[in-house]
Amino acid sequence: MNAEKISPSATVGARVLAAIILVAGIALASCGAIVWVLGQQTLRADIDEHLQRSRDRFEVLATEGVDPATGAPFTDASQVVYTHIQRSVVRPGESELGFVDEELRWFPSAEVTLRPEKDRALVERLGELSTEPQATITTITTPSGSYRVMVVPLRDGSTQAALAQVIDMEDASANLRRTMVLYAAAAVFTVALVTALAWFGVERLLHPIGVLRRATESIGANDLTSRVPVKGRDDLSALARAINGMLDRVQRSVEAERSLLDDVGHELRTPITIIRGHMELLDPEDTQDVIQTRCLAIDELDRMGTLVNDLLELAKTTESGFFRPRATQLSELTVQVFDKARALGERQWVLEESATSVCQADPARLTQAWLQLAANAVKYSDAGSRIALGSRVEDGQARLWVADEGIGIAEADMERVRQRFGRSAEAEQRAPGTGLGLSIVENIIYAHGGTMEISSQPGVGSVFTLMLPINHHGR
């Protein structure tokens, strides 16, 4: 058996590995996205809390109204803003500006790294917010960057001043970005580790499949005796057992086919040889010889026709769709078969018993099998002898029988009569036949999930019993 050499890892293994990597990647990316969003929210909350504390300190200074350094009272709102900026200690990435009547008046010393006064768009926006009636905390984005700002306006008579505190969001989120870079590196390492472990695990998992494939490839078309080794009790072992069961069925089917071809060849060669021999010896000038040879040829051809018809009928019993079960009333079926059987020959027909149960069966095929047994009983019994039919249900099985007072079957011939073309010596002498009748009957009963039982005694008679489960829906 030639099969393409395909590594399991190139097919199922690759798909499983890709699925594992995809799931791991999606999970890590999702976790990273959640960490980033939560980190941004936490950072924003911390910044806003810091800005609110600065606002509270500024409002306390404005409410007290005196310079903490000199104790002198403030003369206007601009002095409050100026004093607060002088006293504040700003963090890296943070700065404060002072506005008077929307104009930038004060900015931090040179030591402060963040220089918001150099961002004209930011200064203009802060100037607009300085005239608002309430303190404002918002985010301002300019071409130079993104800032979280707080503007606290302060009015004293005709003077409009405001404190603006600015925090650079890029600088504030630097730690979070470094954390995410470390997370990304760890995620890549994790995916690589998962890939390596998954590759190793998938290869180990699919190794038995490779063994199973190689074992099936080693089974040749002409060698159906080899079987797949079965180890353990896992799913792969169950698969191996299923394959072995399939091989058993294939082997039986092939052997049965070979046996059938041998039997058919033997059975067909006999009438052909007979006809050919007589035709070769035929004297065309001898009218009597011509008539006898013609009759013999027709008789042999009829026998061949009967054989072919029986073979076709036997083949039908193995086709899908042959068995069509439905609820069948056994009492009605028994009476119908009995009425049909009485027309087969002059016998003492007796209906011994009739079951009253309902059986899942194909009534047409069951009638065919039952009448075949009745026809055999007529063929191998004397005129006027007793033939009994009956049916009953025992232990969940329907039993349908035909009992005759015919020639019987010797114990040595019991197995032979069950085989295709098998006939006992007494049957050969009694009546012509192909020996396929019981094979057809057994195939029909097998389709019903049942069996055929034979009880016979030479010179006394035979009882053929069909036994089938009453709740069977086909094999």
C-alpha positions in Angstrom: 0.0 0.0 0.0 1.7 3.2 -1.2 0.7 6.3 0.8 2.0 9.8 0.8 4.5 10.3 3.7 2.9 13.1 5.7 4.2 14.1 9.1 1.4 14.5 11.6 3.1 17.7 12.7 2.6 19.1 9.2 -1.2 18.7 9.4 -3.1 18.2 12.6 -0.1 19.1 14.8 0.5 22.4 13.0 -3.1 23.4 13.4 -3.2 22.5 17.0 0.1 24.3 17.6 -1.2 27.4 15.7 -4.4 27.3 17.8 -2.4 27.2 21.0 -0.1 30.1 19.9 -3.1 32.1 18.8 -5.0 31.6 22.1 -1.9 32.4 24.1 -1.2 35.5 22.0 -4.7 36.8 22.3 -4.8 36.1 26.0 -1.5 38.0 26.6 -2.5 40.8 24.3 -5.8 41.2 26.0 -4.2 41.2 29.4 -1.7 43.8 28.2 -4.5 46.0 26.9 -6.3 45.7 30.2 -3.2 46.6 32.1 -2.6 49.6 29.8 -6.1 50.9 30.2 -6.2 50.4 34.0 -2.7 52.0 34.3 -3.9 55.0 32.3 -7.0 55.4 34.5 -4.9 55.0 37.7 -2.4 57.6 36.4 -5.1 60.0 35.5 -6.7 59.6 38.9 -3.3 60.2 40.7 -2.6 63.3 38.7 -6.1 64.8 39.3 -5.7 64.1 43.0 -2.3 65.9 43.0 -3.8 68.8 41.2 -6.7 69.0 43.6 -4.3 69.1 46.6 -2.4 72.0 44.9 -5.7 73.8 44.4 -6.7 73.3 48.0 -3.3 74.8 49.1 -3.8 77.8 46.8 -7.4 78.4 48.0 -6.2 78.3 51.7 -3.5 80.9 50.9 -6.1 83.1 49.1 -8.6 82.7 52.0 -6.0 83.6 54.7 -5.0 86.7 52.6 -1.5 87.2 54.2 2.0 86.4 53.0 3.3 83.5 55.2 6.8 84.9 54.9 6.2 88.5 56.0 2.7 88.4 57.5 1.7 91.3 55.4 -1.8 91.2 53.8 -2.1 90.7 50.0 -3.0 93.8 48.2 -4.6 92.1 45.2 -5.2 88.7 43.6 -2.0 88.8 41.5 0.1 88.8 44.7 -1.6 85.6 45.9 -0.7 83.9 42.6 2.9 85.1 42.7 3.4 84.1 46.3 2.0 80.6 45.6 4.4 80.1 42.6 7.4 81.2 44.7 6.6 78.8 47.6 5.7 75.8 45.4 8.1 72.9 45.0 7.2 71.3 41.6 8.0 67.7 40.6 9.9 66.7 37.4 7.5 67.0 34.4 5.4 69.6 36.3 5.3 73.4 36.1 3.2 76.4 37.3 2.3 79.6 35.5 0.6 82.8 36.7 -1.9 84.8 34.6 -3.2 88.4 35.1 -6.1 89.4 32.9 -5.4 86.5 30.5 -1.7 87.5 30.1 1.1 85.3 31.2 2.8 87.1 34.0 4.9 84.5 35.9 6.6 81.3 35.0 8.9 79.0 37.0 12.6 79.4 37.6 15.2 77.9 35.2 15.7 74.8 37.3 12.3 73.5 36.4 12.6 71.2 33.4 9.1 71.6 32.0 8.8 74.9 30.2 5.1 75.4 29.2 5.6 79.1 28.5 7.4 78.0 25.3 4.3 76.3 23.9 2.3 79.2 22.5 -0.8 77.1 21.8 -0.8 75.9 25.4 -0.4 79.4 26.8 -3.3 80.8 24.7 -5.6 78.0 25.9 -4.6 78.5 29.5 -5.2 82.3 29.1 -8.8 81.5 28.0 -9.4 79.2 31.0 -8.0 81.9 33.4 -11.2 83.9 33.0 -13.6 81.0 33.8 -15.6 81.5 37.0 -14.7 78.1 38.4 -11.5 76.1 38.7 -10.9 73.8 35.7 -9.0 70.5 35.4 -8.7 69.2 31.9 -6.4 67.8 29.2 -4.9 70.0 26.5 -3.2 68.6 23.5 -1.0 70.7 21.3 1.5 69.9 18.5 4.2 69.9 21.2 2.6 67.4 23.5 -0.3 66.4 25.8 -0.8 68.1 29.2 -3.1 67.6 32.2 -3.7 71.2 33.5 -5.5 72.8 36.3 -6.5 76.5 36.1 -7.7 78.2 39.3 -9.1 81.8 38.7 -8.9 84.4 41.5 -10.7 87.8 41.2 -10.1 90.7 43.6 -12.0 93.8 42.7 -10.8 94.8 39.2 -7.9 92.3 39.1 -8.4 89.0 37.4 -5.6 86.5 38.2 -5.2 82.8 37.8 -2.9 80.0 38.8 -2.2 77.4 36.1 -0.5 74.1 37.0 0.7 71.9 34.1 1.8 68.3 34.1 3.4 66.7 31.0 1.4 63.5 30.4 4.2 61.9 28.3 6.7 62.3 31.2 4.0 61.2 33.8 3.3 58.0 31.8 7.0 57.1 31.3 7.0 54.5 34.1 3.8 53.0 32.7 5.3 52.8 29.2 8.5 51.2 30.6 6.2 48.7 32.4 4.4 47.9 29.2 7.7 47.4 27.3 8.8 44.9 30.0 5.3 43.2 29.8 5.6 43.0 26.0 9.1 41.4 26.3 7.8 39.0 28.9 4.8 38.2 26.7 7.0 37.4 23.7 9.2 35.2 25.9 6.0 33.5 27.2 4.7 32.9 23.7 8.0 31.5 22.7 8.1 29.2 25.7 4.5 28.1 25.1 5.3 27.4 21.5 8.3 25.2 22.5 6.3 23.3 25.1 3.3 23.0 22.8 5.4 21.7 20.0 7.0 19.1 22.3 3.5 18.2 23.7 1.8 18.0 20.3 4.6 15.8 18.9 4.3 13.4 21.8 0.5 13.5 21.6 0.4 12.8 17.9 3.3 10.2 17.9 0.8 7.3 18.3 -1.2 8.6 15.3 2.0 8.4 13.3 2.5 4.8 14.5 -1.1 4.0 13.7 -0.7 5.5 10.2 2.5 3.6 9.5 0.9 0.4 10.7 -2.1 0.8 8.4 0.2 1.6 5.5 2.1 -1.7 6.1 -1.1 -3.6 5.5 -1.0 -4.6 1.8 -3.9 -5.0 -0.6 -3.2 -8.8 -0.7 -2.4 -9.1 3.0 -5.4 -8.4 5.2 -4.2 -10.5 8.1 -2.0 -7.8 9.7 -3.5 -5.6 12.5 -2.7 -2.3 14.1 -1.1 -2.8 17.6 -3.3 -1.7 20.5 -1.8 -0.3 23.6 -3.6 1.3 26.5 -7.2 2.3 26.9 -7.3 5.9 25.6 -9.0 7.4 22.5 -6.2 6.3 20.2 -6.4 2.8 21.4 -10.1 2.9 20.8 -9.4 4.1 17.2 -6.9 1.3 16.7 -9.5 -1.2 17.8 -12.1 0.3 15.5 -9.6 0.1 12.6 -8.9 -3.5 13.4 -12.6 -4.2 13.5 -13.0 -2.6 10.1 -10.1 -4.7 8.8 -11.8 -7.8 10.2 -14.9 -6.9 8.2 -12.9 -6.1 5.1 -11.1 -9.4 5.4 -14.3 -11.4 5.8 -15.8 -9.5 2.9 -12.9 -10.2 0.6 -12.7 -13.8 1.6 -16.4 -14.2 1.1 -16.1 -12.6 -2.3 -13.2 -14.9 -3.3 -15.2 -17.9 -2.1 -18.3 -16.7 -4.0 -16.3 -16.3 -7.2 -14.8 -19.7 -6.8 -18.2 -21.3 -6.1 -19.9 -19.5 -9.0 -17.1 -20.4 -11.4 -17.4 -24.0 -10.4 -21.2 -24.1 -10.6 -21.2 -22.3 -14.0 -18.4 -24.4 -15.5 -20.4 -27.6 -15.0 -23.4 -26.9 -17.2 -21.1 -25.2 -19.8 -19.0 -28.3 -19.9 -22.0 -30.5 -20.2 -23.5 -28.5 -23.1 -20.2 -28.2 -24.9 -19.5 -32.0 -24.6 -22.9 -32.9 -26.0 -22.7 -30.3 -28.8 -19.3 -31.6 -29.8 -20.7 -35.2 -30.0 -23.9 -34.1 -31.6 -24.7 -36.0 -34.9 -26.7 -33.4 -37.0 -28.0 -36.2 -39.2 -29.5 -38.0 -36.2 -32.9 -36.4 -35.4 -33.3 -38.1 -32.1 -29.8 -37.1 -31.0 -30.5 -33.5 -31.9 -33.8 -33.5 -29.9 -32.1 -35.0 -26.9 -29.2 -32.6 -27.0 -31.5 -29.7 -27.4 -33.6 -30.7 -24.4 -30.4 -31.2 -22.4 -29.0 -27.8 -23.4 -32.3 -26.1 -22.5 -32.4 -27.9 -19.1 -28.8 -26.8 -18.3 -29.5 -23.3 -19.5 -32.6 -23.2 -17.3 -30.4 -24.3 -14.4 -27.9 -21.6 -15.1 -30.7 -19.0 -15.3 -32.0 -20.2 -11.9 -28.5 -20.0 -10.5 -28.0 -16.5 -11.8 -31.3 -15.3 -10.4 -30.5 -16.8 -7.0 -27.1 -15.1 -7.0 -28.8 -11.8 -7.8 -31.2 -12.3 -5.0 -28.4 -13.2 -2.7 -26.5 -10.1 -3.7 -29.6 -7.9 -3.0 -29.6 -9.1 0.6 -26.3 -7.4 1.3 -27.2 -4.0 -0.3 -27.9 -0.9 1.7 -31.6 -0.2 1.7 -32.5 -3.8 1.4 -33.9 -3.9 5.0 -36.8 -1.5 5.6 -38.1 -2.2 9.1 -41.5 -1.0 10.4 -44.0 -2.1 13.0 -45.3 -5.5 11.9 -48.1 -7.4 13.6 -46.8 -11.0 13.9 -50.3 -12.5 14.0 -51.2 -11.0 10.6 -47.9 -11.9 9.1 -48.2 -15.5 10.3 -51.6 -15.9 8.8 -50.6 -14.3 5.5 -47.5 -16.5 5.1 -49.5 -19.6 6.0 -52.2 -18.8 3.4 -49.5 -18.3 0.7 -47.5 -21.5 1.7 -50.6 -23.7 1.3 -50.4 -23.0 -2.5 -46.9 -24.5 -2.7 -47.9 -28.1 -2.7 -50.4 -30.8 -1.6 -49.5 -31.2 2.0 -51.2 -31.4 5.4 -50.7 -27.7 6.3 -51.0 -26.9 10.0 -50.9 -23.5 11.7 -49.6 -24.5 15.2 -49.4 -21.1 16.9 -49.6 -17.4 16.1 -47.8 -14.7 18.1 -49.8 -11.5 19.0 -46.9 -9.2 19.5 -45.7 -6.3 17.3 -42.2 -6.7 15.8 -39.9 -4.2 14.1 -39.3 -6.1 10.8 -39.4 -5.8 7.1 -42.6 -7.9 6.4 -41.8 -8.4 2.7 -38.3 -9.8 3.3 -39.5 -11.8 6.3 -42.3 -13.3 4.2 -39.7 -14.1 1.5 -37.5 -16.0 4.0 -40.4 -17.8 5.6 -41.8 -18.9 2.3 -38.3 -20.1 1.2 -38.3 -22.5 4.1 -41.8 -23.6 3.3 -40.8 -24.2 -0.3 -37.8 -26.3 0.9 -40.2 -28.3 3.1 -42.4 -29.1 0.1 -39.4 -29.9 -2.1 -37.9 -32.4 0.3 -41.1 -34.1 1.7 -43.7 -36.5 0.3 -47.1 -35.5 -0.9 -49.7 -35.6 1.8 -47.1 -35.3 4.6 -47.5 -32.8 7.4 -45.9 -29.3 7.3 -46.5 -27.0 10.2 -45.9 -23.2 10.5 -46.1 -21.1 13.6 -44.8 -18.1 15.5 -44.4 -17.1 19.2 -42.4 -14.6 21.3 -40.0 -15.8 23.9 -37.5 -13.7 25.9 -37.8 -10.7 23.6 -37.3 -12.7 20.5 -39.8 -13.7 17.8 -39.6 -17.3 16.8 -40.9 -18.2 13.3 -40.7 -21.9 12.3 -41.5 -24.4 9.6 -41.6 -28.1 10.6 -41.8 -30.9 8.0 -41.7 -34.7 7.8 -39.2 -34.8 4.9 -35.9 -36.5 4.3 -34.1 -34.7 7.1 -30.5 -33.6 7.3 -27.7 -35.7 8.7 -25.5 -34.2 11.5 -22.5 -34.3 9.2 -24.3 -32.1 6.6 -25.6 -29.4 9.0 -22.8 -26.9 8.4 -22.7 -27.7 4.7 -26.3 -26.8 4.0 -25.7 -23.4 5.5 -23.0 -22.7 3.0 -23.5 -21.2 -0.5 -24.2 -24.0 -3.0 -24.1 -26.5 -0.1 -26.6 -29.4 -0.4 -26.7 -32.8 1.3 -26.3 -36.0 -0.7 -30.0 -36.9 0.0 -31.1 -33.4 -1.3 -29.1 -33.8 -4.5 -30.8 -37.1 -5.2 -34.3 -35.8 -4.2 -34.6 -32.6 -6.2 -32.6 -30.1 -8.3 -31.5 -26.9 -6.7 -28.7 -24.3 -6.5 -28.0 -24.6 -2.8 -28.5 -20.8 -2.3 -31.9 -20.8 -0.7 -30.7 -21.1 2.9 -28.0 -18.5 2.3 -30.6 -16.0 1.2 -32.7 -16.8 4.2 -29.8 -16.4 6.6 -28.8 -13.0 5.0 -32.4 -11.8 5.5 -32.5 -12.9 9.1 -29.0 -11.4 9.7 -30.3 -8.1 8.5 -33.0 -8.3 11.1 -30.4 -9.0 13.8 -31.4 -12.6 14.2 -30.3 -16.1 13.5 -31.6 -19.3 12.0 -31.7 -22.5 14.0 -31.9 -26.0 12.4 -33.1 -29.1 14.1 -33.3 -32.3 12.0 -33.2 -36.0 12.0 -32.7 -38.1 8.8 -35.9 -39.9 7.8 -38.0 -38.1 10.4 -38.0 -34.4 9.3 -36.6 -31.0 10.0 -37.6 -27.8 11.9 -36.2 -24.5 10.7 -36.6 -21.7 13.2 -36.0 -18.0 12.5 -35.2 -16.1 15.6 -35.1 -12.3 15.6 -35.4 -9.5 18.2 -38.7 -7.8 18.3 -37.2 -4.3 18.6 -34.5 -4.2 15.9 -33.9 -1.5 13.4 -31.3 -3.0 11.2 -27.6 -3.6 11.2 
